[in-house]
Amino acid sequence: MDVLAALFPSVAVALLFWFVVRAMVQGDRRERAAMAELDRQERERAAREASRGTPREAPDLPPQ
């Protein structure tokens, strides 16, 4: 029983570390998927505008 009591803190910290790293990796995966989807949508929009001959909006530049 003393062995289990001695190992419990290390096992608990290892599990906590594993859950935190797993959550970070999954969050990164979801963020990359969302960014890829946004990039795909932007490319599609740009292709539609190019095929229609619609100019893209120019960024607001300060007067010189």
Steps between C-alpha positions, in 0.01 A plus 500: 500500500790734571623447144168614355495803725852588388420459129164677501633861483730419208228316310250780567740768375585290192131461417438871549794580272370256238151658505641852468730411210220305329266799528767730353564267206128461428447875522785558257354241263159670510655842446699377198187343351305822550777708343519262203124534453521881512786495248299274271198731519718804427655329196155407370373857548806641325457255211132597462586870501781447249270309265238778519758771461402657831795686650592416854454763763807715542621547855438839655826685463570833664537796262853590408 
